[in-house]
Amino acid sequence: MSEKEKTIIRHSDLGLSKAEIDSLSSQVTKLVTEYFSQVSDLPVFPQTSGEPTIAHLESRLPLAGEPLEKLLADCREIIKGIRHNGHPRQFGYVASPSTPAGAFADLIASTVNVNVTAWRSAPAATELERMVVRWLGSMIGYSEEAQGLLTSGGSMANLIAMLIAHRAKAKDDIARKGLWSCGPPMTIYASDQVHMSIQKAADILGIGRDQVRTIESDDKFHLNVRALREKVQEDLRSGLKPFCVVASAGTVNTGAVDPLNEVSDLAAEFDLWFHIDGAYGAPATLDERKRSLFRGLNRADSVSLDAHKWLYVPIDAGCLLFRDQAAARAAFAADEADYIKVLEQPDSDEAFAFWDYGIELSRRFRALKIWLTFRCYGITRIAATISEDNSLAEYLGRCVHEADDFELLAPVELSICCFRYLPKGWNARLLAAPAAERVYLDEELDQLNTRIMLAVQRGGQAYLSNATLRGRFALRACITNFRTTQADIDKTLDVIRDAARREMG
Ligand SMILES: Cc1ncc(COP(=O)(O)O)c(C=O)c1O
């Protein structure tokens, strides 16, 4: 090969000049600043339907680059077509605003683009993640020495927890032999209010959705421990192998916190892995008024929580905490591939690898946005916003309870309020109706409230989601938003009443 042939001249550098980066960053910062200052005034949900949402954007694969000004203008159009989780009257699902600090942390994380697979690939990011995990563990009163890892969200944290639990309690080497050689089905227990990610995890892991034994919750939507005991005993008599119980610390439907201490006692008695799904509710331990609900949380084998829900950190920021690092490692560690062999002292910090504790190999630098959010605001201030969210949900619950055109459908335990619109006079009708007629009236109310919810969502002034509680359709407001005020709650009730009037003609 001649010298000339050996020389490769690079023409395809994707970097930008310093001046171009300056221009890009000032334009992006302007967009972000505008968004944060205007989000409260935008329609919560766009006035659009499927196709027109992006119809004005160029749909052909872009072969040549375009000016940044045009692209940022398009970004503004895209932003118009989203549901704004930062809007103070966005109460659907469990969707929080991100803080400006968290948003900029994400930009830094993407800029350095570190891959947090293991210490050797990301020394500082790995140490920071392990520190943030300990912070989260001590912050919610789980353990000062909590181990664990950050995940995409609560579903992933629950999936990893179910895998660790299953492997820890199985007698056979499932990792090598597969499930089919492991004898009778192994069963998981949870209330009928448990998040669907537990059934999904059982499905993915080959345990099977039917092996998640859902126990009917009590009248306040808590796990009924007596019924739980009976089910475990019945399954043992039938030759099944109970291995795990999942308690919710803040159910997705109503925010109910299961009796953690009692569940823990039962788990110990039957040698079950005790997992707590605190994806939504665990941060409420920071509200002193709510802390007693979480007694027993420190006794769990594992806990899921989402910083991207009630700690106002941008998505994705889930976390799984556990105390038995060896059990977690045993579920995941494999030394089949040469490229993951860590040639450091086995127990040193430098040998630490997240792939030994979870499913993902390539992982974003999630810890930075949690770390920056906590350092920027401090836990005291974050705790105050959580407590205010709880107070606003209690206020909504009181308004609903005292009104003669609403009915509260579940106790307000944390920051979720479930209720329905009940036209004036209907309460007396319902009470007087014989059982058969009551079913018919309830169905009519379900339909009316479904139409009201859709009308409110499409109206863009407020956004509620729904829950099915004892077969009834409930409007559901989940308040995890530091921008929401009492006036927003009042306004939302007015918006619902207006929608109801329109729907009833
Ligand atoms: C109690 C509970 N668990 C798990 C999840 C799933 O979390 P993610 O959406 O982060 O996967 C949710 C989501 O709302 C939840 O409320």
The ligand as a Tripos MOL2 file, in Angstrom:
@<TRIPOS>MOLECULE
LIG
   16    16     1     0     0
SMALL
NO_CHARGES

@<TRIPOS>ATOM
      1 C1        -47.3970    1.7700   42.1060 C.3       1 LIG1
      2 C2        -46.7240    1.7780   40.7730 C.ar      1 LIG1
      3 N1        -45.8360    0.8210   40.4740 N.ar      1 LIG1
      4 C3        -45.1890    0.7760   39.3030 C.ar      1 LIG1
      5 C4        -45.4250    1.7250   38.3300 C.ar      1 LIG1
      6 C5        -44.6880    1.6490   37.0130 C.3       1 LIG1
      7 O1        -43.7370    2.6720   36.9520 O.3       1 LIG1
      8 P1        -43.0630    3.0950   35.5580 P.3       1 LIG1
      9 O2        -44.1530    3.7840   34.7870 O.co2     1 LIG1
     10 O3        -41.9760    4.0290   35.9590 O.co2     1 LIG1
     11 O4        -42.5920    1.8790   34.8940 O.co2     1 LIG1
     12 C6        -46.3700    2.7300   38.5810 C.ar      1 LIG1
     13 C7        -46.6880    3.7230   37.5410 C.2       1 LIG1
     14 O5        -47.5320    4.5710   37.6900 O.2       1 LIG1
     15 C8        -47.0050    2.7820   39.8410 C.ar      1 LIG1
     16 O6        -47.8820    3.7390   40.1580 O.3       1 LIG1
@<TRIPOS>BOND
     1     1     2 1
     2     2     3 ar
     3     2    15 ar
     4     3     4 ar
     5     4     5 ar
     6     5     6 1
     7     5    12 ar
     8     6     7 1
     9     7     8 1
    10     8     9 2
    11     8    10 1
    12     8    11 1
    13    12    13 1
    14    12    15 ar
    15    13    14 2
    16    15    16 1
@<TRIPOS>SUBSTRUCTURE
     1 LIG1         1 GROUP 0 **** ****
